[in-house]
Amino acid sequence: MRRCRLTLLALLAGAACGCLAQPALAAAGVRVSIGLVEFAGLEIEDADVEWTPAGGANGRVGARAARIRGVAATGPLAAFEIDCPSLAVTGDTLVCRRGRLRGALGSLGSQDTRFDARAGADGRLAIDLDSVAVAGGRSKIRFTLADSRWQADATLDGVALDRVAAIAKPWMPLPDGFAVGGAATGKLRANGRSDALMRAVLDLSLAGLSFADAEGTLAGESIAAALRASLVADGRDFAVDAGHLEVTAGQAYSDPVFLDFGVHGAVVDFAGRLTGGGRFAAREFRIVHRDVLTASGS
């Protein structure tokens, strides 16, 4: 098996640009097959990169891999394909419009989406994914990468909360035995370095929310709510600020208290600390439970 250590820019540019200097290759196209490619901590097995001539740009580029390992956030990828029908190359800058990405992307499941991408001479990469299947729903995602720093901006539509909890487990695990269900729609921004999540901002609408702890002393069902919060990594925990939860429907039970939010809605403003074990410790809070109580503390 042949083993190569390459940068991503070199992998694409070698197929799309290097062959342009050779008229015979430019006329016929070129295909490069490598048994194992390694870069940025990734191992890519059975990689193929193919360039073919195309009018109006620098050609068509496709990249395929049987397996990709080393993506901590999702786990191994399989049957991975990227097709760029019209690649524009200016110096060391590559731009792909209306590309297509397909494959089994680990915990994100099977994907087939259009995308736009730009790789700059400074090593910065930006990708706009048109429609990604995430946790039973759909999402538009803009992803940027500069060295080891990354940012993801996602617009979510109907994602299943139990599947989101499974995806988020490496960074924010739920307490043992805690179950959650329902769907979320809204916006999420996340920043990180390598496989570490450093900051997240949530603005979500929750529908059909249900939850229960292992002991059965805390439970909720059919809850409708709006949630906003900002989280910043602090060691293994997250500092939570600007938290705002507005509950307008559903029921919750915490032994021995029963709450019906359809009759008495509630608004909670909060800040505190989310531990690595998935438990929240409030630093300050204010609760307005309509026609029932108003309380605050710090």
Disulfide bonds with the S-S distance in Angstrom:
Cys84-Cys96 2.34
